[in-house]
Amino acid sequence: MSLKKQPNANKNYETERLIIRPMSLEDAEFIFELYNAPKFIQYIGNRGVNSLTDAENYIKNRFLPQIERLGYGNYLVITKEGNHKIGGVGIFEREGLDIVDIGYSLLEKFEGKGYAYEAAQKVKSIGMDEFGLPKISAIISKDNVSSQKLIEKLGLKFKKHVTLPGEDEELNYYETE
C-alpha cells in the first residue's frame, strides 16, 4: 500500500478545544520545559535536553527531518482558550518498531482534563485518514496505567512486550487492529 503524503507539512489542525501544529524551532523553550518534567523523564525517559540549545538541536535533528520527509511527526498542542502550549503529540518512526508509534506528553498541570485523548485521537485520524497509515502502534511503560487506558480508549490493543534497541526497559506494545 502506498502512503499518501500531505503536500503541506506545516498544516495546523483543530479539535474542539485545541490547536495542533507541527513543532518548530520557536518551541525550543517549551520542549526544554516538557522534556525535563519529572513525569516525562519517568515514563518516556531522559532525552538529554539539558539546555535551550539542546532543545533547538532536538527539534532540528529529530522532529523537523521526519515532518519534512513524511509530512507528519511531532505536533505542539495549544489550548484555544488562553493559547497555552500544553504538550506534544505525534506519530513517530522508532528504531525497533515496524509500525509508526503514536506518543504524547502534557505538562502536569494540564493532565486529567481530556486534552491528551483529544489530541491523540486527532493525530491518529490524521495519520490514518490523511496519510493512509494502515496501522499505528504505541509503546508504554508498564507502570504508566493512565496512558495505557488512553491508548486502549483510542482503539489500540495490547499485543506483546518489547524492548527498543539501546534501551533496558521492557515496554507494553499496542497496535490498531
N, C-alpha and C positions, 0 to 999 in steps of 0.2 A: 504494500500500500504506500503510495507516495504521500508525503506530508505536505499540507498546504502551508505556505509561508505568508505571513501577514506582510503586505507591502510596506506598511508604516509601523516600524518597530517602536516608534515614540508615541503610540496611541495611548490615550488615557481612557479609563473605564470608570463607570459609576455603579454603585448599588444604592439602595435606599438611603443609607447613612454615610457612605464612604466614597472617596475618590481613590482610585488605584492607578498609579502611573509608574512607568519604568524608573528605576533608581538612576540617579545621575550624580556627578561629582559634587553638586551642591548639597547632597545629602550626607556628606562625609561626617559632619558633626553628629548627626542623628545616628549613623551607623556606629560611630565610636561609642555613643551612649548605649545603644541597644546591645551591641556585641560585648559590652563589659557589664551588663546587668547580671546579677547573681543567678537568676533562673536560666538565662541564655547559656551561661557557662556550665551550669549544672546539667541541663537537658540537651544542649546542642554541642557545647564544647568551646574551649578557648581557641579562638581563631587567630590569636596573635595580633589583634588590633589594639596596640598599646599607645597610639598617638593619632592625631588628626592626619598626619602624613600616611600612617599605616592604613587608616580608613580610606583615604583617597586612592591609595595603591590597590587596596582590596576591591574597590569599586571598578577601577581601571582594568585590573588584571583578571578579576573573577566574574563580575556582573556584566560589564559592557561587551566583552567579546561574545558571550553567549547570546545576548539580545541582538547584536549585530548579525551574528551568524544564523540564528534560528528564528528571530523575531519575537521570542518570548524569553523570560528569565525571571529576575528578581524585581518585584514591584514595591514601591512605597505605599503604605496605607495611611490615608489622611482623612480625618473626620470632616464632613461637610459643615457640621456645627462647630464653630470655633477654629476650623482649619488647623487642627493639631496633627503633627506627624506622630503616629501611634505604633507603627510596626512595619514589618516586611512580610511579604507573601510571594511565593514564586514556584515555578516549575524548573527543576534543575537537572542537568546531566551530572551524574555522580559516578566516579570510578567504582567499579564493583557492582553496579546495578545495570541491568539490561533495559529497564524501563525508566523513563524520566520520573523524578520524585517531586512531590508537592511538599512544600515546607512553609512554615510561618512562625512568627515570633512577635509578641507585643510587649511594649513597656508594661511593667507590672500594674501600674495604676489604671490601665485600660483593659485589663483582663476581667473576665466574668460578665461582660456586657454583650456578648454575642458577636463582637467585631471580628474575631478570628474566623469563626464559622462563615460569616457573611463574606469576608474577603476570600477565604479558601474556596467557598462554593463558586464565587465568580471566576476565580483563576482556573479552577477545574473546568468550568464550562468554556472559558477562553481556549484552554489547551485542547479540549476535545472537539468543540464546535468550530472554532476559527482555524485551528492549526491541524485538525484531523488526527490528533493523537489517539491511537486505538486503546491505549491503557495508560493509567497513571498509577505510580506506586507511592508509598510513604514508608519512611523508616522512623521509628520512635523508640526512645529509651524505654526500657521495661518498667521503670518506676514513674513514668510520666502518664499517669492514668487519665488526666483531663484531656490530654492530646490524643490518646488512644480513643476516647469516647467521641471526640470531634471527628476524627478520621473515619470512624465507623458510621457516624451520622452522615458523612459525605458519601457513603456507599462503598467504601473500600473494606475489604475483608482481610483478616489476618491469614497469612499463608505459611510463614516459617520464621525462624530466627536467622539473622545474617550478621556477619562481621565484615565491615568495609576494609579494603586494603590500607595498611598502615595504622589501623585502629585496634584497640583491645576489647572494646565493649561490644557485647552481643546485643543486637537491636531487634525489636519486633519489626517484621516486614509485612506490609499490607499492599494490596493492589485491587484495582477495579476488576469487576467480573468480566 
